[in-house]
Amino acid sequence: MNRRNFVRSTAVIGAGLSLPFSTTLASGTKDELRIGFIGTGLRGQGHLDAIAKREDCRIVAYCDVDPRMLDRTKELVSAHNGLRPAVYTGSEEAWRVMLAKEDLDAVIISTPWEWHVPMAVAALEHNLYVGMEVGGAFSVEECWELVHAEEGSRGKLFFLENVCYRRDVMAVLQMVRAGIFGELVHFQGGYQHDLRAVKLNDGKQPYGGGVEFGEKGFSESKWRTQHSVRRNGELYPTHGLGPVAMMANIHRGNRMTHLTAMSSSSRGLHDYIVGHPKGGPDHPNARVRFALGDVVTTMIQCQNGESILLQHDTSLPRPYSLGFRVQGTKGLWMDVNQSLHVEGSSPAHQWEDAAPWLAKYDHPLWKKYADLATGAGHGGMDWFLINSFVEHAKRGEHPPIDVYDAAAWMVITPLSERSIQQGSAPQSIPDFTNGRWVNRIPSFAIQEDY
């Protein structure tokens, strides 16, 4: 299915969406979802708190190895009357004991990146409904391992990409589906976020306390910064790629075929350490050579002709932006200036404030549930993410962001690393659907309930 047929096709899909392969784990809907948590760092605590507020979920157990994070989680649990989850800790393999011992329907994984796939594979082997947090992969092979694990399981993998649920992104998705921008030809997105104080942090003042990482670090600086030391590539692709992949119908009549990547020099983290009051030129970390280029640019080609540009930019001073751009034959939208241009409607050669358009095309989910999402993480989009996960898991339905999306979005990381190592040589992107992308139809944010 090509983009020009999309609007006509979605009129037929409706709320009773049917996918061309198995969509359910079992018949019926569970009244109560029994959930376990692997990883209760800051992200995991946010998910646990959101689940604890629901009457249709029961938190059975959680697992972590960091005593500080376990203490924070115990305080969080105590704030919810009646919660008595089992706690697993003391070993990096404690999560396996939890999976084997507890009677679970679903599990949410919010751990350092290197643990995502092994934990998800094991959970799928237990036939669980798996919510896996985002990040890049480490190899093409582990992406295939994830796909094969689900295909051999009665479980399902829901990839927890929250930006797909951002309010403006979902409104633009509605505009795309209505043909406002015409036939789409180019997309941009990225992870453009000054994380120097996250990657280098001693924990005395969370997020901004110092220039330490690894054993001396706090939260993400304990593990995330090591990737900047050792790896050079698009390390965190899915926030920028996920939303535009849905707009481009990736795996729903389209696919990504190949990419090429290049990297700038690496200066930002070193300069931060040298210039920080707790650092300086004589600090031990001033001698660390960071492999990650300050700006990594990746270009992706799609089967239907569209191009996608991703940028990873986390080590230099800058305001936060995911850098979205959606461009077609009739106009474009850009989030960095919160503007758009629609030919025949906007003033010639001029930007127009996007707000009225976003309000007009506000997604029905946001219209219906915005009040419930008030106060939830990341501007409310985390509420929609967790709600969708729970509702799909209760029904055993095929996730709207599935294992094929996870594999294709995550594989950008190792392929970009290889491209940079080979002088920006093109790298083929595997077809993780084994040809099923041709006949699959769009499913994300079609239903108005979840």
Secondary structure as the mmCIF struct_conf table of DSSP 4:
data_model
#
loop_
_struct_conf.conf_type_id
_struct_conf.id
_struct_conf.beg_label_comp_id
_struct_conf.beg_label_asym_id
_struct_conf.beg_label_seq_id
_struct_conf.end_label_comp_id
_struct_conf.end_label_asym_id
_struct_conf.end_label_seq_id
HELX_RH_3T_P HELX_RH_3T_P1 ARG A 3 ASN A 5
HELX_RH_AL_P HELX_RH_AL_P1 PHE A 6 ILE A 13
BEND BEND1 ALA A 15 GLY A 16
BEND BEND2 PRO A 20 PHE A 21
STRN STRN1 THR A 24 THR A 24
BEND BEND3 LEU A 25 GLY A 28
BEND BEND4 ASP A 31 GLU A 32
STRN STRN2 LEU A 33 ILE A 38
BEND BEND5 GLY A 41 GLY A 41
HELX_RH_AL_P HELX_RH_AL_P2 LEU A 42 ALA A 52
TURN_TY1_P TURN_TY1_P1 LYS A 53 LYS A 53
TURN_TY1_P TURN_TY1_P2 GLU A 55 ASP A 56
STRN STRN3 CYS A 57 CYS A 63
BEND BEND6 VAL A 65 VAL A 65
HELX_RH_AL_P HELX_RH_AL_P3 PRO A 67 SER A 78
TURN_TY1_P TURN_TY1_P3 ALA A 79 ALA A 79
BEND BEND7 HIS A 80 HIS A 80
TURN_TY1_P TURN_TY1_P4 ASN A 81 GLY A 82
STRN STRN4 ALA A 86 TYR A 88
BEND BEND8 GLY A 90 SER A 91
TURN_TY1_P TURN_TY1_P5 GLU A 92 GLU A 93
HELX_RH_AL_P HELX_RH_AL_P4 ALA A 94 LYS A 101
BEND BEND9 GLU A 102 GLU A 102
BEND BEND10 ASP A 105 ASP A 105
STRN STRN5 ALA A 106 ILE A 109
BEND BEND11 THR A 111 THR A 111
HELX_RH_AL_P HELX_RH_AL_P5 TRP A 113 GLU A 125
TURN_TY1_P TURN_TY1_P6 HIS A 126 ASN A 127
STRN STRN6 TYR A 129 MET A 132
BEND BEND12 PHE A 138 PHE A 138
HELX_RH_AL_P HELX_RH_AL_P6 VAL A 140 GLU A 151
TURN_TY1_P TURN_TY1_P7 GLY A 152 GLY A 152
BEND BEND13 SER A 153 ARG A 154
STRN STRN7 LYS A 156 PHE A 159
HELX_RH_3T_P HELX_RH_3T_P2 ASN A 162 TYR A 165
HELX_RH_AL_P HELX_RH_AL_P7 ARG A 167 ARG A 177
TURN_TY1_P TURN_TY1_P8 ALA A 178 PHE A 181
BEND BEND14 GLU A 183 GLU A 183
STRN STRN8 LEU A 184 GLN A 192
HELX_RH_AL_P HELX_RH_AL_P8 ARG A 196 LYS A 199
BEND BEND15 LEU A 200 LEU A 200
BEND BEND16 GLY A 203 GLN A 205
TURN_TY1_P TURN_TY1_P9 PRO A 206 GLY A 208
BEND BEND17 GLY A 209 GLY A 209
BEND BEND18 VAL A 211 VAL A 211
HELX_RH_3T_P HELX_RH_3T_P3 GLY A 214 LYS A 216
HELX_RH_3T_P HELX_RH_3T_P4 SER A 219 LYS A 222
TURN_TY1_P TURN_TY1_P10 TRP A 223 TRP A 223
HELX_RH_AL_P HELX_RH_AL_P9 ARG A 224 ARG A 230
BEND BEND19 GLY A 233 GLY A 233
BEND BEND20 TYR A 236 TYR A 236
HELX_RH_AL_P HELX_RH_AL_P10 THR A 238 MET A 247
TURN_TY1_P TURN_TY1_P11 ALA A 248 ASN A 249
STRN STRN9 ILE A 250 ILE A 250
TURN_TY1_P TURN_TY1_P12 HIS A 251 GLY A 253
STRN STRN10 ASN A 254 ASN A 254
STRN STRN11 MET A 256 SER A 263
HELX_RH_AL_P HELX_RH_AL_P11 GLY A 268 GLY A 275
BEND BEND21 HIS A 276 HIS A 276
TURN_TY1_P TURN_TY1_P13 PRO A 277 LYS A 278
TURN_TY1_P TURN_TY1_P14 PRO A 281 ASP A 282
BEND BEND22 HIS A 283 HIS A 283
HELX_RH_3T_P HELX_RH_3T_P5 PRO A 284 ARG A 287
BEND BEND23 LEU A 292 LEU A 292
BEND BEND24 ASP A 294 VAL A 295
STRN STRN12 VAL A 296 CYS A 302
TURN_TY1_P TURN_TY1_P15 GLN A 303 ASN A 304
BEND BEND25 GLY A 305 GLY A 305
STRN STRN13 SER A 307 ASP A 313
BEND BEND26 SER A 315 LEU A 316
STRN STRN14 SER A 321 SER A 321
STRN STRN15 ARG A 325 GLY A 328
TURN_TY1_P TURN_TY1_P16 THR A 329 LYS A 330
STRN STRN16 GLY A 331 MET A 334
TURN_TY1_P TURN_TY1_P17 ASP A 335 GLN A 338
STRN STRN17 SER A 339 VAL A 342
TURN_TY1_P TURN_TY1_P18 GLU A 343 SER A 345
BEND BEND27 SER A 346 SER A 346
HELX_LH_PP_P HELX_LH_PP_P1 PRO A 347 PRO A 347
TURN_TY1_P TURN_TY1_P19 ALA A 348 HIS A 349
STRN STRN18 GLU A 352 ASP A 353
BEND BEND28 ALA A 354 ALA A 354
HELX_RH_AL_P HELX_RH_AL_P12 ALA A 355 LYS A 360
TURN_TY1_P TURN_TY1_P20 TYR A 361 TYR A 361
HELX_RH_AL_P HELX_RH_AL_P13 PRO A 364 ALA A 373
TURN_TY1_P TURN_TY1_P21 THR A 374 GLY A 375
TURN_TY1_P TURN_TY1_P22 GLY A 377 GLY A 377
HELX_RH_3T_P HELX_RH_3T_P6 HIS A 378 GLY A 380
HELX_RH_AL_P HELX_RH_AL_P14 MET A 381 ARG A 395
TURN_TY1_P TURN_TY1_P23 GLY A 396 GLY A 396
STRN STRN19 GLU A 397 GLU A 397
HELX_LH_PP_P HELX_LH_PP_P2 HIS A 398 PRO A 399
BEND BEND29 PRO A 400 ILE A 401
HELX_RH_AL_P HELX_RH_AL_P15 VAL A 403 MET A 410
TURN_TY1_P TURN_TY1_P24 VAL A 411 VAL A 411
HELX_RH_AL_P HELX_RH_AL_P16 ILE A 412 GLN A 421
TURN_TY1_P TURN_TY1_P25 GLN A 422 GLY A 423
BEND BEND30 SER A 424 SER A 424
STRN STRN20 GLN A 427 SER A 428
HELX_LH_PP_P HELX_LH_PP_P3 ILE A 429 PRO A 430
TURN_TY1_P TURN_TY1_P26 PHE A 432 GLY A 435
HELX_RH_3T_P HELX_RH_3T_P7 ARG A 436 VAL A 438
TURN_TY1_P TURN_TY1_P27 ASN A 439 ASN A 439
TURN_TY1_P TURN_TY1_P28 PHE A 444 ALA A 445
BEND BEND31 GLN A 447 GLU A 448
#
